[in-house]
């Protein structure tokens, strides 16, 4: 465990994660200072009275005079104010680095462009089903540092590329990069390889590396080694037999997809990745399979929210990047027409990789929001451009027939028109019930 006594600590960014950092240092006997560039940051009312704070901008003197800066994942290390502090030999870390310095129980570390939350939740549920005291958090739900306040014999962490950038002490018992596709390109000006390198940091010092056989970008930079375990469709130590529709683990048929509530090829690979991670940390196979038989999935992730007269309304609002939408469309088999809702803030992504998945005759595109025009240009002949998602849904609703699917899988972030992807998904579900 690290010793912070006598250190001048500055936390940059409040919110739930920033508050967990404040609480962590107070437990250590250190009173940090807090900076948030927002005028009205969330969590300000929860700060202890003796914690000094500066809001509305950076406060360079505090940064330059600090011994340690704990920066929010949302603030890039390339931010000029942080670069200046680093030039003053100030150490800059994130909350995950603080966590890794303290944690004594094994860690399962999960990253990737898509599927992180589903796999993290699955492994956590598998551990619980096996009677293990597990802490689940990180980029999902509970901040990692908050997990340290109760005894745990296993930690399961969802980690973003932003969090991994400031983490160097992670030594996961099992780590995975589920997939790599363009996301947050506005944060990675050097392109996909820069983003990939941030993701692959999860493998550093890991005992077992679980990679995607169908995505070569998920392999450790050094290539396959004795630490590597693979999952995939058709191939991999853990794979889906698409003909028999069963999950295979190391040559053994372990579960028919017909026994699962989760559906779709992307969810079957998520299940395989979770099973590989669970096996790697000694969770009993029977407990893991019991969870796969009963798990219904997370809200806003290819979630059936309404079905009426043969029409399915699917909320996949968590598809905030192109790769996630590709995963939703891959292997999708419907009888009628697919009404696909696309749009929002594309985060400088290239949408052209969607073309193979939207090339059929039985598809209609409804494009909205900040990047709606760019999406509509993919297939102008089958696209309708609207300002808002609601306008698009009200336009398509009178045209749907039995056998059709209405799918919100936007390939974009929601913040141009919504507070969050959850709000976007909730609005879609409300409109589905009203108009479907």
C-alpha positions, -999 to +999 in steps of 0.1 A: +000+000+000+013+035-009+022+061+017+007+095+010+016+111+043+028+147+039+019+148+002+000+177-014-028+160-034-050+177-059-080+160-074-091+172-108-128+165-116-156+159-091-187+137-097-190+103-081-154+093-090-139+125-077-158+122-044-146+086-040-110+100-044-117+126-017-130+100+006-100+077+000-075+104+009-095+115+040-094+079+051-056+081+047-054+112+068-048+135+039-070+165+030-068+170-007-077+201-028-103+198-056-104+214-090-133+212-114-135+232-146-173+232-146-192+261-130-217+237-113-200+203-109-220+174-095-210+164-060-199+199-049-226+199-021-211+166-008-176+179-003-165+180+034-163+216+047-125+215+052-117+206+016-106+236-005-119+237-040-117+258-072-144+256-099-149+271-133-114+267-146-080+250-139-060+265-111-024+262-123-006+271-091-023+243-072-014+219-100+022+229-102+028+228-065+012+194-060+030+162-052+002+141-067-026+149-091-055+125-094-072+134-127-106+124-139-106+099-168-125+125-188-095+149-189-068+140-214-032+138-203-025+161-233-044+189-216-020+219-215-025+225-178-016+188-170+014+190-193+027+220-174+022+203-141+041+172-154+069+195-164+071+205-127+077+168-120+042+163-105+030+127-106-004+123-124-026+093-119-062+082-120-084+065-094-077+030-109-040+035-102-048+044-066-070+013-063-044-010-078-018+002-052-041-008-024-060-039-036-048-072-022-075-096-037-073-109-073-085-086-100-104-094-132-099-065-156-122-060-186-119-035-214-129-032-251-149-009-273-181-028-267-196-054-244-176-043-213-205-037-190-223-070-200-191-091-194-182-073-162-217-079-148-217-115-159-184-123-142-196-105-111-228-125-110-209-157-116-187-150-086-217-142-064-234-174-075-203-193-064-204-177-029-175-153-035-174-119-018-169-099-050-166-062-057-178-050-091-172-015-104-147+008-120-162+023-152-196+008-143-216+014-111-194+017-081-161+037-083-132+014-077-119+032-046-153+027-029-149-011-033-120-009-009-143+000+020-156-035+024-138-069+024-137-086-010-119-118-021-123-108-058-126-076-078-142-074-112-134-040-129-147-025-161-120-002-174-121+024-201-091+034-223-091+068-205-087+050-171-060+027-184-039+057-197-031+067-161-027+032-146+006+015-143+003-008-112-025-031-125-015-067-121-048-085-131-052-122-125-072-123-157-076-095-182-094-091-215-097-067-244-131-078-259-128-060-292-113-029-308-132-005-331-131+032-336-143+051-306-133+084-290-112+094-320-116+130-309-094+120-279-069+100-299-056+123-327-030+097-338-058+073-347-069+038-339-035+025-330-031+051-302-065+040-289-056+004-291-023+009-272-043+025-244-066-005-243-038-031-244-023-017-212-048-039-194-026-069-203+005-054-186+016-079-158-016-099-162-014-136-154-040-146-181-049-126-212-082-134-227-083-121-263-108-122-292-098-148-319-120-128-344-103-095-337-065-095-342-063-060-326-071-075-292-039-096-291-012-083-267+013-062-286+040-089-280+017-115-297+004-148-284+022-163-254+015-189-227-007-164-209-032-162-238-067-178-239-090-171-268-127-168-275-146-163-307-172-175-332-161-208-348-126-206-334-110-202-300-104-220-268-139-208-259-161-206-290-196-207-305-205-237-327-228-218-350-243-250-365-252-268-333-257-234-316-238-244-285-210-228-264-177-248-264-151-245-237-118-262-244-134-288-266-164-295-244-200-286-252-211-267-221-243-248-230-269-246-257-278-211-268-314-221-265-310-223-227-299-186-226-320-155-224-292-135-240-295-135-278-274-124-307-239-134-318-223-105-299-239-117-267-228-152-272-192-140-275-197-119-244-208-150-226-178-169-238-154-142-227-171-141-193-168-179-190-131-178-199-125-151-173-145-169-146-126-202-153-093-182-151-100-171-115-114-203-102-151-196-103-169-229-104-181-238-139-216-249-126-221-215-110-211-197-142-234-218-164-263-212-140-258-175-144-257-178-182-290-197-181-308-170-161-292-137-170-315-113-189-290-086-199-285-050-191-309-022-199-302-003-231-281-031-245-301-048-273-330-049-250-365-058-262-386-030-247-419-036-266-435-062-288-469-059-304-485-076-334-453-092-346-432-060-343-401-059-320-388-027-306-351-031-295-334-005-273-296-006-280-290+030-269-257+019-253-243+015-289-225+048-287-199+038-314-198+022-348-184-011-336-212-016-311-238-010-339-219-034-361-221-060-333-259-056-331-264-059-368-240-089-373-260-121-379-293-103-373-321-123-390-356-109-392-386-117-414-396-082-423-380-048-426-354-035-402-361+001-392-327+013-379-323+045-359-289+061-362-275+094-350-261+117-323-224+127-318-202+103-338-170+115-319-152+120-353-157+083-362-157+069-398-192+055-404-183+038-437-176+004-419-214+002-413-220-002-451-218-040-453-244-043-425-269-019-440-267-030-476-298-053-477-331-046-494-351-050-462-336-020-443-347+016-437-324+041-420-337+070-399-309+094-391-310+123-366-289+145-345-255+161-349-241+135-373-274+125-389-265+139-423-232+120-425-251+088-416-278+094-441-252+097-469-242+061-464-274+050-482-294+080-493-320+059-512-332+042-480-325+070-455-347+096-439-330+126-422-348+142-392-337+166-365-347+144-335-351+108-327-387+114-318-395+129-352-379+098-368-400+074-347-432+092-353-425+091-391-417+053-392-444+041-368-473+042-393-453+021-418-444-009-396-458-043-403-457-077-386-422-093-388-405-059-387-380-047-361-374-012-349-339-010-336-323+020-319-285+013-323-273+048-329-235+043-335-231+077-317-230+093-283-262+109-271-249+141-255-259+164-285-296+160-276-298+139-244-283+139-209-271+103-214-276+072-234-299+060-207-322+090-212-322+083-250-331+047-244-359+055-220-373+080-245-372+053-272-390+028-250-417+054-241-423+062-278-424+025-286-452+019-261-470+050-273-467+045-310-461+008-315 
